[in-house]
Amino acid sequence: MASFNIQFLGSFKKRDDVALAKIVAPFDMVVVQELVAPPVAGTYPDGSSYQADIEAKEFVDAMAAEGFSFVLSSEDTGTGDQIHTGGTGTEWFITFYKPERVTPAPELPSGFLAGDRSNHPDYERVPYATGFKAPTGPDFVLISVHLMPGARDSGRRKHELDSIAAWINAQNSSEQDFIILGDMNIEDCDELASAVPEGFVSLNNSCLPTNTNVNGPKPYDHVLYRPAHSPEVLPNFAVLDLINATRPYWDARIGEFPGALYDHNTFRQYYSDHHPVLFEISLETGDDDGK
């Protein structure tokens, strides 16, 4: 599995969607944060309609060419009073999956963790839960997040994670396998130790840097799970070096590869400012909640 913050996905016209899709093609699931526009046409929960964004659709089409299906959140979410703006101030959540390996399980706790997706008191961006099940094996719920950024905002991030844990504990369901993942904007190991809710651990407990900016490495991305309830989550974690992974796909006719002498502004527009983070769920492990 991969969790991947792709900065302003659906905004930058330079994005090399084919390269990104091929890099994550070996994985069974890819949970993406920071999709800023819808890749398909549809209807918001309030009944108004939206159209497919060209840049967002190009990425989804590239992923489909690699065998992925997807689950898209019902709308966007953001920190301000207005959503449905189509700009970079709000985000959609999207999870890609290989249907021969896992399938969505909408009967599990799913959807946004709160009804109001704009300027919510508990969340900068309301997290989105998606249930999945294996043909023979466990089921589980992924909660994709993008927490408040900023070195001075560790208290806000802790409140967001505590609110997610409270939502999990309040579920009237036998399901116990909840995995919180994504861009948590954690600054360092000290913050991680104080921010992780009781009963959860981070697979990135050694605080490996997950951003591409070599001038300011930070352990922003994490995968949180409860070992007591999720034996299918294996204690393995890795960071895929996006700079080295994209190098073979660079078209030299454009100019010098922006990862050679690292050019942050250019690299993030073609690829991202985060590396994908990788972890494993064993589909051979029995499900401890009887599902």
N, C-alpha and C positions, 0 to 999 in steps of 0.2 A: 504494500500500500504506500501511497505517497500523499503528503499534504503539501500544497504549493500555493504560496501567495504570489500571484502574477500581477505586478503593479499596474493599476488602471487598465485591466484587460477590457477591451472594447472601446478604448480611447486612442491609444497610439497607433497611427497608421503604418508605422515602420515595423510593427511586430512580425517576427518570423514564426508564424503559427505552425507551419509544417515542421520546422526544427523542434519546437517545444513538444509537439505531439509525438514525434518520433523518439524523443528523449524519454518520455514517460510511457511509451507504448509497451514496454515489458511488464508493467505493473497491472494488477487486476482492478485496482481502484485508485482514483486520483481525486482528492478533495481540494477544490480550488477556492481561494479567497480573493477578494478585490475585483470581482467581475462588476463593472460599473454600468453595463447596459445589457438589455435582454437579447439573447441570440435568436429568439424565435418570436413570432407575433403571438399575442394572447390578450387576456382580460385580467385586470387587477381585481382584487377582492371587492372593491367598491363599484365594480361594473364598468368602469372606463377601460378603454382598450389601449394597447401599445403595439408598436411595430418592431420587427427584428432590426437590430443594429448591425450594420455591415461588418464592422471590425469584430464584434463579438461572435457573429455567425461564422466568420472565417475560421476562428479558433475551434468552434464546435464541429464544423465540417472536417477540419483536420483531424480532430479526435475520432470522429465517426469513421474516417478512413483507416484508422488503426484499430477498429473493432469496438469502440466504446459507445455505450448508451449513456444517458444522463438523467439526473433528477434535478430540477430547477426550483428554487424557492418561488412562492406565489407572488412575491413582489420584492422591491428593494427596501433597504433599511439604512438609517443614517442618524447623525448626531443632531441635525437641525430640525426645525419645525416642519419643513417641506420634504416630502419624498416624491417619487414619480417624476423627477426632474430630468432624468436622462443624462445627468452630469456626473462628475467624479466625486461629488459630495455624498453620494449614497452607493450602496453595494447590493448585489444579488449574491446568493449562495448557490453553488452548483457542485454536484458530485458526479463524477464519471465512473462507470463500472463495466466490466466485461460480463455480459449476461450469462455466459456459460459457466461462470464461477460463482456469482452472487446475483440475487434479484432483490428489488425493493420490497420492503415489508411494511406497507402503510398501516397495518393493524397494530404495529408497535408505536410507542410514543413518538410523534412526528410533528413537524412544522415549526413555526416560530415559537420561541419560548415566552412571548408576550404578545398581547393583542395589538398594542400601539407600537408601530415600527419606527416612529419618528420621535426624536428627543426624549427617549425613555429614561426615567430616573435611575434605573438599575443597569442600563447597557448603553454604550456608545453606538453599537450596532447590535440589534437584537439577534442573538445566535439562532441557528437553524438546525433542527434535529431531523435526521433521516434514518429510518430503520432498514436493515438488510438481513437477508438470510441466505445460507448456503444450501444447495440441494440436499446434501447430507452433511450435517455439521451444525455449528452454532448460529444463532442470530445475534444481532447487536445493533445498537443505536449510536450513530456518529453525530456529535454536536460540533458543527463548524463555527469558529469564532474569529473575530478580528477585534481585539481589545484596544482600549485607549492608548495611544502612543505618548511618549514624553518621559524624560528622566524624572520629572517631579510628580508624575501621576501614578506612582506605584499603589497608592491607597485606592484610587479609582479602579485599577485593574484587580486588586484583591476583592473589592466589592463586587465586581462583575463575576469573578470566579465563584465567590460565595453565593451569589444569586443563582448561578447555574446549578451549583450543588443543591441549593434549596429546591429548585425546580425538579431536579432528579429525585430527591427524597420525597417530594409531594406527589409523585406519579402513583396513581392507583392501578398498578400493573404488576404482574409477576416478573416482568422483565427487569433484570439487574445489570445487564451488560451495557454500560454507557461509557463512551470514549469521547473526551473533549479534545479537540485538536485544532491547530491553526496558528495564526499569527497572534501571539499573546503579548508581544512587545515587552517581554521580560528583559530587564537591563542586565542582570547578573545573578549569580547563584544565591546571594543573600536575599534578593527579592524573591527568587523562586521558592526558597525555603519558607518564607512567610506567607506567600500567596497561594500555595497549593492547598485546596480544601482538605479537611480531615478525611482520611481513608483513601485519598488519591495519591498517586506518585507520578512523576514525570519520566518518560522514557529518555528525555534529554537531561537527566539529572547531573551530568557532568558539564552542562551548559556549553555545548559546542556552538560556535558561531553559526548563524543561519542566514545572515545577510551577505550580499555580494560585495558591499563596500569594504575594500581592504583597509581603508583608513579608519574604520570604526567598527570592528567586528563585535556583534552582539548576539546573545542567545535568544533571539526573538521568538522562535517557533518551538512548540512543544506538543506532546501527545500525553494527555493525562488519563489514567485509568485506575480502577480499583482492583488490585490483585486478588482480593478476597472474592470478587464477583466475576472476574473476567480471566479465567485461566487460559483462554484461547489467545490472549494478547501475549506475544512472546517478548522477553526482555531484551530485544534487539532494537537498535536505533542507529541510523546513519544519515549523513548529510551528503546529498549528491552535488558535486562541484559543478555548478551551472556554467561557470566560465570555461572550464575544460571541456564540458559536454557539448557546448555550443560551437566551439572552435572549428570542428570539421564541417559545420554547416554554413560557415560564413562565406559570403560571396565576395571574393577579393576585388571584384570590379567596383564595389561600393567604396572601397578604401581600406585602411588598416583595421584589422579586427579590434573592436573596442575593449577586448579583454587582454590584449597583448600588453600594451601600456594602459592600464585600466582607466577607462573613461566612463565614469559612473553614469553621467547623464545620457550618453549614447547607449550604453549597454542596457540600461533599464528600459529604454524605449523599444529596443529590438527583442529583449528577452524579459528580464525582471530585475528587481533589486533584492530578491530572496532566492536562496537555493531551495529546491525541493527537499523535504525531509522524509525519510523512509522508515517504515516499521512493518512488522509481520503479525498477521492473525492466522492461527492454525485452523484450517477447516476440518482437521481430523480430530480436534478436541471436542468432547461432548459438552453440551450446554448445561451449566449448573442450575439454570432456572427451569429446566424441563421443557424448554421450547425447541 
